[in-house]
Amino acid sequence: MDTEELEEARKQGVIDQELYELAWYEAQRVTNRIHNNEFPLLNLVNEHKFLLEQKLK
């Protein structure tokens, strides 16, 4: 979910405040890991993308 969808879910009562806060916490945690280059899966994705691009040339 993006931030607008998350906020809308909270407003409509689809999720409660506790789940809303947990989602924000997790989103921030993942974002921080990405910025700190602590998300190894993204590095692997970039490597695979590079290999595929080379094969398509």
matplotlib code that plots the C-alpha trace (Angstrom):
import matplotlib.pyplot as plt

x = [0.0, 1.1, 0.6, -2.7, -4.1, -2.9, -4.4, -7.7, -7.8, -7.4, -10.1, -12.6, -11.9, -10.4, -7.4, -7.2, -4.7, -2.4, -2.1, -1.8, 1.2, 2.8, 2.5, 4.2, 6.9, 7.6, 7.6, 10.1, 12.3, 12.4, 13.1, 16.0, 17.4, 17.2, 18.9, 21.6, 22.2, 21.1, 18.6, 20.7, 17.7, 17.8, 21.4, 20.6, 17.8, 20.1, 22.7, 20.1, 18.7, 22.2, 22.7, 19.4, 20.1, 23.5, 21.7, 19.2, 21.8]
y = [0.0, 3.5, 6.2, 7.4, 3.9, 3.3, 6.5, 5.7, 2.2, 3.8, 6.4, 3.8, 1.5, -1.3, -1.2, 0.1, 2.6, -0.1, -1.8, 1.7, 2.5, -0.9, -0.4, 3.0, 1.6, -1.3, 1.0, 3.3, 0.4, -1.0, 2.5, 3.0, -0.4, 0.4, 3.8, 2.2, -0.5, -3.2, -4.9, -7.6, -8.7, -5.3, -5.8, -9.2, -7.7, -5.0, -7.7, -9.7, -6.7, -5.9, -9.4, -9.4, -6.0, -7.4, -10.4, -8.1, -6.0]
z = [0.0, -0.6, 2.1, 0.7, 0.7, 4.2, 5.5, 3.7, 5.2, 8.7, 8.1, 6.8, 9.7, 7.6, 9.9, 13.5, 14.8, 16.1, 12.7, 11.0, 13.3, 12.8, 9.0, 9.2, 11.5, 9.1, 6.1, 7.8, 8.8, 5.2, 3.8, 6.2, 5.3, 1.6, 2.2, 4.3, 1.7, 4.1, 1.8, 0.0, -2.1, -4.0, -4.8, -6.3, -8.3, -9.7, -10.7, -12.5, -14.2, -15.5, -16.7, -18.6, -20.1, -21.4, -23.0, -24.7, -26.4]

ax = plt.figure().add_subplot(projection="3d")
ax.plot(x, y, z, "-o")
ax.set_aspect("equal")
plt.show()
